[in-house]
């Protein structure tokens, strides 16, 4: 089972990938996720963060599909 720290690390890696490789997509994200989000919001659970990560993955997947990339 992934820890909250593992999920946060994946979120940071994914958002960095989006920022570097797909800046137009990165700009369209409503917010820039922070690796310290759980410190700011102590009630955030592993499940919430996993849902957030899954959402980011879906956004990227759909973007790539719509733009005939990968």
C-alpha positions as a Python dict, from the first residue, in 0.01 Angstrom:
ca = {
    (1, 'X'): (0, 0, 0),
    (2, 'X'): (129, 343, -92),
    (3, 'X'): (191, 588, 188),
    (4, 'X'): (72, 946, 177),
    (5, 'X'): (433, 1050, 116),
    (6, 'X'): (457, 812, -183),
    (7, 'X'): (143, 961, -334),
    (8, 'X'): (265, 1316, -276),
    (9, 'X'): (592, 1229, -448),
    (10, 'X'): (402, 1093, -748),
    (11, 'X'): (189, 1409, -763),
    (12, 'X'): (499, 1627, -765),
    (13, 'X'): (664, 1413, -1034),
    (14, 'X'): (353, 1415, -1251),
    (15, 'X'): (292, 1788, -1220),
    (16, 'X'): (659, 1856, -1294),
    (17, 'X'): (631, 1638, -1605),
    (18, 'X'): (321, 1830, -1712),
    (19, 'X'): (484, 2166, -1641),
    (20, 'X'): (798, 2082, -1839),
    (21, 'X'): (654, 1882, -2128),
    (22, 'X'): (301, 2020, -2162),
    (23, 'X'): (314, 2381, -2037),
    (24, 'X'): (-15, 2470, -2207),
    (25, 'X'): (-186, 2195, -2006),
    (26, 'X'): (-10, 2300, -1688),
    (27, 'X'): (-140, 2655, -1727),
    (28, 'X'): (-492, 2521, -1761),
    (29, 'X'): (-483, 2337, -1430),
    (30, 'X'): (-687, 2524, -1173),
    (31, 'X'): (-409, 2510, -918),
    (32, 'X'): (-49, 2407, -887),
    (33, 'X'): (-38, 2117, -642),
    (34, 'X'): (202, 2151, -356),
    (35, 'X'): (409, 1866, -216),
    (36, 'X'): (329, 2005, 127),
    (37, 'X'): (-47, 1997, 90),
    (38, 'X'): (-96, 1761, 385),
    (39, 'X'): (89, 1999, 613),
    (40, 'X'): (-146, 2280, 518),
    (41, 'X'): (-454, 2061, 544),
    (42, 'X'): (-399, 1798, 813),
    (43, 'X'): (-734, 1626, 743),
    (44, 'X'): (-636, 1522, 392),
    (45, 'X'): (-627, 1145, 372),
    (46, 'X'): (-435, 904, 158),
    (47, 'X'): (-756, 825, -33),
    (48, 'X'): (-818, 1193, -113),
    (49, 'X'): (-464, 1235, -240),
    (50, 'X'): (-487, 913, -443),
    (51, 'X'): (-808, 1043, -604),
    (52, 'X'): (-630, 1370, -683),
    (53, 'X'): (-337, 1182, -839),
    (54, 'X'): (-575, 968, -1043),
    (55, 'X'): (-751, 1282, -1162),
    (56, 'X'): (-423, 1437, -1277),
    (57, 'X'): (-338, 1117, -1463),
    (58, 'X'): (-676, 1122, -1636),
    (59, 'X'): (-634, 1487, -1736),
    (60, 'X'): (-295, 1410, -1892),
    (61, 'X'): (-424, 1095, -2062),
    (62, 'X'): (-717, 1284, -2215),
    (63, 'X'): (-490, 1570, -2322),
    (64, 'X'): (-253, 1330, -2498),
    (65, 'X'): (-544, 1156, -2670),
    (66, 'X'): (-701, 1483, -2785),
    (67, 'X'): (-372, 1609, -2926),
    (68, 'X'): (-268, 1277, -3083),
    (69, 'X'): (40, 1256, -2862),
    (70, 'X'): (199, 934, -2733),
}
